[in-house]
């Protein structure tokens, strides 16, 4: 009988260790976490103000994903604050009650009767639902309105149309922010959820305040690291409607030049971003709320999505646009 050849001895294929295949297929998950690590380190302990609106507010899956994102921020060591409006819900309730929805200068004309509906919908419906979604993940979220503890104080706003100031009812222009209640909640590890309603300094009137404006004012007053505005577009377009190319990054001065050319729906959002970065907020971002987990994609990935606005500080302007904001 002949001896076995060397070839036959080396033909045995080594078997993988138990679990090796499973670990290999899970490797992309580990790589994703590693990519997020420098961003988590950078934002640790920082306040992030998020304006919740658009399709993310009415689509059930998007609402659930939004809540997961916000809770993830909290557990990653950030201090999220959510500010919300409720345009679609307010319009639906006004229709039910036979009240007309009218807009002028991009703002809802708010009669005393409409103001009652605004308060009921924002504080009693939208806020309670959002707090409930967040609290599915733990006892974290606490709802309040701008009326509470005089968080947001406003006076009557008279927008200017074709050179004339007009009366659009109980619409407020923010005059002061008191962050005490919000900071107390943040220090206690909670997630404040703020309805965009304000009270006058003399307590005689309650006002409907644009949620984009309220979020920007709160971000500035809190010294937030970032303002994030969820909307129904990918970001600020380079040359809309001739192009759908999104501007990934621009300075405050560049944005200021573009404002007169923007569609009316984008004006309060971009004015809010401009106000935020001009008043100490490091970055302001407009992101597509139609994309699930857009908040996490924007904060914790190298590419980011949407449009980011920075101040005119040369150090900020020197950041490579392709890298968005390297830690």
N, C-alpha and C positions, 0 to 999 in steps of 0.2 A: 504494500500500500504506500502510495507516495505521500510525502509530507504536504500540508496545505501551503499554497503559494503565498508570497507576501501580499499579492493583490487581494486575495480573499480575506486576509487578516485585516486589511485596511478598508474593506468595503462596508463595515458596520457603521451606520449613521448614528451619531450621538443624539439622544433624545433631549428635547428642551426641558429645563427644570419646570416643575409644576408651577403654573401661574405665569410663566414667562410671556406667553402669547398675550394673555389678558393685560399684563402690565405694559406691553409694547403698544397695544391699541389705545391705551389710556394716556400715552405719553403726550399727545397734543393738549390734553387738559392741563397737565403739569406745565407745559410751555406757556400756555395762556396765563396761568397763575404767576409764573416767573415774569412775564412781560408786564403784568399789573403791579409787581412789587415796587419798582421805583416810584410809580405814581401814587401808590398807597402811602409810601414813606413821605413823599413830598406834601401830600394833602392831610397828613395826620394832624388832627386837632383843629383843622381849618373849617370855617363856616361856609356852607354852600347854600345859596338861596335859589330855589327852583320854582319857576312859574309854570303851573300845571294848566294846560288848556288844549284847544284843538281837538282832533280826533281821539287823542289819548284820553280825553275826558268822557267820551261817549261809547267807545268800543270796549267791550268787556275784557277781551284778551289784553288789549293795550293798558287798560286800567290795572289789571292784575300784574302785568310786567312792570309798570311804573312803580307800584307799591313794593315789589321785590327789589327794584333798583334802589329806592330810597332807604329801605331797611338795610340793604347791603352796604350803602354808604355809612350808615350809622354804625354797623358792626365792624367796618373797616377803619373806624376811628375818626370819621368826619362828623361834622355837626350840620345835618341838613335841616333847612327850613323850607316848608312848602307854602306858596301863596297861590290862591286859585280865584278865578272868576267863575262864570257859569252861563255864558251867553246863550247857548242852545237851550238849556234847561229853563232859563228865565223867559225866553221867547215862547217856549211851549206852554208854560204856566200862564203867561199873559194871554195867549190865545184861548186857553181854557176859560179864563175869566172874562173874555170878551174885551180885552184891552189891546189897543193897537201898539205894535212895536215900530218905533220910528227912530231913525238914526240921522244925526246931523254932525258934520265934521268928524265922522267916524266914531261918534259917541252916542250911546243910547239916550234919547230924550226920556227923562225920568220924572214923571209926575208924582205927587204924593201917593196916589194909588199904586203906581208902578213901583215906588220905593218899598212899599209894604211887601210886594211880591218879591222884589230883589232880596230883601232881608230874609224872608221865609225860605226862598230857594237856596241862597248861598249858605246860610247858617244851619238851616233845618234839613236840607236835602243833600246838596253837593258835599258840604263839609263832613256831615255825618257818615256818608258813604265812604269817603276817602279815609277818614279816621278808622272806620271799620276794616277796610282793606289792609291798611298798615298794621292794625292791631291783630290781624290773623297771625302775624309773625312774632307776637309778643306785646306786652303792655307798654308801647312806646309813644304812640301818637296822642297829642292833646289838641283839641280844636279851640280856636278863639277867633274873634273878629277884630277888625281894627278899632272897633268901639271899646273893646275890653281894655281896661287900665289905660285908656287914652293912647293906645299903641299908635294909631294913626289919627291925626287931627287934620281937618280940612276946612276950607272955605268954599263958597259957591264959585263954580267955574263958569266963565263966560267965554266960550270959544269965539274966534274971529272968523267970519265968513265974508269974503268979498269986501273987506275993509270995515265991516260992522260987527260989533260984539252982540251976540244973541243969547237969549235965555233958553237953556235946555233943561230946566228943572233942577232936581236934586242930584246934580252931578258935581263931585267935589274936586278941588285942586288941593293937593297935599301941602300943608304949611308946617307940620312938625311930626317927628317920629319919636316915640318913647320906647326904647328896646328893653326896658326892665323886665317885663313879664316874659318876653321871649328868651332873654339871656338866662333867667332863672330856670326855665324849662330846659334849655340846652345844658346848663350846668348839672341838671338832674338826670341827664341822659335821655331826655324826651325828644320827640320830633314835633315841633310846633306846626300846626296846619292853620293858616291864617286866611280868613275870608276878606275880600277887598271891599270892606265897608268902613267908613270913617265917621267921626262925630265932630261937630263944630266945637271951638274952644269954649263957648258958653253953654254947651250941652243942649242947645235948643233944637238943633237939626242933625239929622243923619244923612250921609251922602253916599251915593254910589261912586266908587273910584275905579278907574281903569286898572285891571289886575297887573298889566305889564308895568305901569307906572308905579303901582304900590310895591311890586317886587323889587324894582330898581331902587326905590327910596329906602326900603328895608335893608337891601344889600349894602348900600352906602352907609347907612346908620350903624349897621352891625360890623362894619369893617370886614365884610365877607371876602374870601379868596376869589370866589367865582359866583357870577349870576348866570343861570341857565334858563332860557326861555324856550319852552316847547311850542312848536307851531305845526302847520300843515304843509309846509314846503321844506325842501332840502336845506335851505339856508338863504342867504342873500345872493341873488343872481347877478352875474357880471353885466349882462346887457339884456334884461328881460323886456319884451317877449321875444327878442331876436335870438337869444341864446339861453340855454339852460345850464350854462357853466356856473358853478357855485364859487363864490369868493371864499376861500378857506380862512383867510386872515387879513385884517386891515386895521389901521390905526384910527384913533378917534378923529383926527383931522381929515383923514380920507373919508370916513363915514359922514362927517359933518357936510362935506361937499356933495355927497350923494343924496342926502335926505330930501331935498326938494324934488328929486326925480322919482322917489319911491311910491309904490302903490299905497293907497290910504291905509290898508290893513297892516302893512309892515311898519308904518311910521311910528306908532306908539311903542312897538317892540324895539326898533332901532334907536329911537330917542331914549328909551329906558337903558339900553346898552351904553349909549353915549354918556348919559348921566352917571351911570355906575362907574365906568372907568375914569371919568373925570373927577370922581369923588372917592377915590381910594380903593375901589374894587380892582383886583389885579387883571382879571379877564371877564368878559361877558360873552356869552355864546348863544346863538340861535340855532336850535337843532330840530331835526325832523321827528316829531312825536308820533308819526305813523310807523316808525321803525321800532320793533320791540327791543327793549334794553338799550335804547339810544343814549341814555344817561351814562351807563357803564362804558359803552363804546367811546363816548366823548372824553370821559375822565381817565379811564384806565387803559387805553391803547395808544400806541405810538402815532397812528394815523389820525384818529379823531374823526368826527363828522361834523357837518354844518359849518357855520361861520363864526370865527372867533374875533372879538374886538379887543384891542389892547390900547393902553395910553400911548402918548407920543414920546414917552421916555426913550432915549436912544438905545438903552440896554434892551428894552422890550422890542423895539423896532429891529434890532440886530438879530433876533432869533430867526433861524431858517424857517421859511414858510412851510417847507415840506415836513419839518419835524414838529411843527405846531408849538410845543413848549417842552423842551427837554428838561428833565429834572437836573 
